[in-house]
Amino acid sequence: MSALAMAVSTLAPHPVVQGEVRSVWSAQALLGEGTLWSVREQALYWVDILGHRLHRFTPAHKVRDSWEFAEEITAVAERASAPGLLVTLRRDLAFFDTDTGRLQRLHQPEPAHPGNRFNDGKCDVRGRFWAGTMDMACRATTGAWYRYAGGSQCARVQTGFSVTNGPTWSLDQRTLYVNDTMQGRVMAYPFDPVTGTLGAGSIWLHMDPEDGLPDGMTTDAAGRLWIAHWGGSCVTCHDPDTAQELLRISVPASQITNCTFGGKDLKTLFISSACAGLSELQLLRQPLAGALFAVEVDSPGLPAHLFAG
């Protein structure tokens, strides 16, 4: 663990929730995902993958903006040297300008896998975008992880996933964590932050089936991992060395999909959810399924890295 992580952990190894989990946007998203806090806009971007929508929530003014697409939009990152976003669509990486609505398709890495689509993704410390693909039926292990640096610079780095989720990094940037969702496990890979290459992976956490499946996740300023539980109605926080659960936040929806820190001090945990596949009875019992939630915690997260390509 780095000196920074050790110092913060010594002061507060267990984070503390301050206040109640609240719905900030009852969007009834079919598959809410892709949470990204924009420091420069002071706004939370998130997507409804199956609803083909990109959303933006600006807490200071309680403004909600949405853009509709002709296909799935699954993950977003801000661009470092230009306005707008890098996004993953069904099969394409693309630039999207929220001011003009212009969409510029850039690269399609899997033309031979029409049954796949993109899913989760984030930028690493060098501004490369890590994008995962998945089998749309969530069964075949045809999904893979790609490292995208712009143009056609797209490398396939890991294969054998049916559903990819949650790329996040250790505080020292030496470990990449990804979720092998359908197998219920969080994988850890030795990571070279300069070259973006990976070592041999190992199982960092195997989730109890009663807790659901690991979906999106994020790392906080103490190096702890926060994991959304699909089917588990919660987000959990884990020690980066032992994977021990340090905190569990219950959320009033069963299908919790992603989480990230935002707000002026990065102490607001935003949590996305989904309502797709729920029965009428389940929807009656979960009126906030598909909402965007928020809750305050006593320690901050980390700002998202920008796309450098």
N, C-alpha and C positions, 0 to 999 in steps of 0.2 A: 504494500500500500504506500502511496506517496506521502510525503511529510504533511501536505495540506490535508489529505484525507484523514491521516492519523490525528491531526490537531482538532479537526472538526468532530471526528468520531469520539475523541476523548471528552469533548464538551457536551455532546448530545448524540450518543450512539443510537438512541431511539427517538425518531421524530414524533412530534406532538401535533394532533389536529386541533385547530382553533376555529370553533364554530361548526355549523352543520353543513352537510352536503346539500347543495341547492341546484335546481334546474335554472340555467341561464338562457336556454333556448329549447323550447319544446318543439323540436323540428319534426318529430316522428320519422327520423331518418331510417330508411330500410337497412342501411349498413353504414353507420357513422364510423369514420376512421380518420387517419392522416392528420392528427392534431399537430399544429405548428404555431408557436408564438413568434410574432414579428416584433422585434425590439424597435425597429425604425418606425413601424406603423402603430405600435402599441395595440395590436389586434391579434385575435386568435383565428387562424385559418383551420378549417377542417372540411372533410368531404363526406358526401353520401354516395358511396361507391355504386350501389345498385340503383339509386335514384338519379344518378348522372349529374350530381350537383356539387359545386364548390361553394362553401360558405365562409363568411368572414364576420366575426363578432368583435366589436369595439366596445369594451366594457365602460370606458369613461363616459361615453355618450349613449350607451345601450343601443348602438346602431347595428343592424343585421343586414348584410348584403349577401346576395346569392347570384351565381352564374350557372346556367344550364348547358350541358354538353350532349352530344349525340351518342355518347358511349360512356363506359365506366371511366371515372377519374378516381385514382386510388391513393396518391401521395403527392406532397408538394414540398418544395424548398425555395427559399428566396435566392435571387441572383445577387452576386457580390458587386458586379460592375455594370449592372443595368437594372432598370425597373422591371417589376413583374416576377414571375415564378417559373421554375422548372417543375413540370408535372409529369406523372405517369398516367397514361390512358390505358385502354384495354391492352394494346400491344406496342404502343409508341411512347417514347420519351419526347417531350415537346416543351416549348416555351409558351407561356400564356401571359398576356398583358391585361391586367385587371382594369386598366383605365380605358383601353380601346376595344377590348374583347378579341384581340388578334391572337390566333393560335398558329404556331409554327412547329410542324412536326420535324423531329430531328433524326431519330434512329429507331429501328425496330429490330431487336436482337433475336427474336425467336420466330422467324417466318415458317419454320418447319413444325411448330407446335400450335396449331389453330385452336386447340382445346385449352390452352393456357391463357392467363391474363396477368398483368402486373398486380401487385398487392401493396405491401408496405415499403417504405424507403426513407432514408435520411442521408445527410452529408457527413463525411468524416472531417477531421481537423484540417485537412489539406483542401477541403472544398470539393472532393469527389463524391458523387452521389451513389449510394448503395441501394439498389432496387431489387426486390425479390419478386419472382413470378410464382404462380400456383396453378394447379389443375382446377378448372372452374367447377368440376364436380367434387372436388376435395378428396379424391381417391388416389389417382395415379401419381406416382412420385416423379413427375416430369418438371416440377418447379426447380428454380435455380436462383442463385444470387449473382448479381452483376455489379461491376464497378465501372461507373460511367464518368468520364472526364471531359466530355464535350465532343461535338462533331460525331465521328464514327468511332471514337476511342471508348469502346465498350468491351470489357473482358468478363467472361464467365468464370467465376471463382469457386463456387460450390454448387453441387447438384444433389438430387435425390430427395427433394422435399415435395410433399403434396400441398402443403400450405405454408408459405413463408410469412414471418411477422417479426416486428419489433427490433430492428437493428439499433443497438446502442453500444457505447464504448465505456471502458473503465476510465477512471479519472486520469490515469497516466497515459491513456490512449494505447496501451499495450495489449488490450484484450477486446475483441469484438464479440458481443453477445447477440445471438439470433434465436428466434423461437421456431422450433419444429412443432408447429401447433398441434397437428393431428396425432402426434406421438406423445403429446403432453410434456415436452421437455424443452428446457432452455440450454442451448449449446454455447460453449465458450471456445474461441479460437485465438491463439497467439497472433498478435497483429503488429505489423511494422508500419508505424504511422507515416514514414517517409515514402516507402514504395507501395503501400497498400496491399502487401501480400500477407497471406494467412499461413499459420502452421496447422498441425493436426488438431482437430476439434475433440472436445470431450463434453460429457453431460455435466452441466453445472447445477442444474436443478431438475428433478423429475416431479411434476405436480401430481398430487393426489387426485384421482378421478372425481372425487366428491367436490373438489375445488374448481372444477371446470377445466378449461384449456388455456394455456398462455397465449395472449394476443399481443397487442402493442405494448411497448415499454419505454422507459426513459431513465436517465441517470441524473442524480442530484449533485449539488456542490460538495457533498461529503463522500461521493462515490457510490452511494447506495442505489440499488436498482428498484424501480417501481414498475409493477407488472399488472396489466389489465387482465381480468379473468373472464373469458367467454364462457357463459353458463354458470359462473360462480358468484355473480352479483357483488363483485368487490374489486378493489385494487390493493395489492400488498406491496410492502417495502421490505427489501432484503439486504442483509449485510453483504458487501462485495466479496469478502474473503470466504465466508462459510456458507453463504446462501441462506442463513437463518432468517426466518420471518421476524421482522421487527415491529411491524404495524399492519393492521388490516382496516381498510376503510370500506364499510358497507355502502352500497349504492342501490337506490330503489329501481333497479332494472336488472334483469338476469344476464343479458348479453353485453358485457362491458368489453370494449374493443381497443381503446387506446388511451394514453394519458401523456400530458406534458405540463411543464411549469410555465407560468406567465404572470402578467401583472407587472407593475412598476418595479417591485422588488423581487420578482420571480418566486414569490411564495404562494401563489394561487395555483393549485393543481386542477387543470382542466381535464375532464374525463368524457369520452365519447361512448355512445352505446348504439344498439341496433334493435329493430323490431321485426326484421324479416324472419319468417318461419315460425313465429309465435301463433298459437291458436287464439281463437276469439276469447276463450276463457282466460288465457294467459295475458292477453292485451287488456282485458278488464281489470285484472289484478295488477297489471303493470302499466298504468296510464302514462308514465313518463318514459317508457321504452322508446329508444331512438332520440332521446334528448341529449343535449350537451350540458354537463354538470360542472360545478366548480366547488372547491373547498379550500380553505386557508390552512396552511401548515406553518410550523415555526422556523423552518429552515428553507433556504432557496434551492431552486434548480439551477440549470446551466443554460445560457443562451444557445440557440440553435446555430450550427455552422451554416455559412452561406455557400451556394454553389459557385465555384470559381471558373467553370468552363464557359 
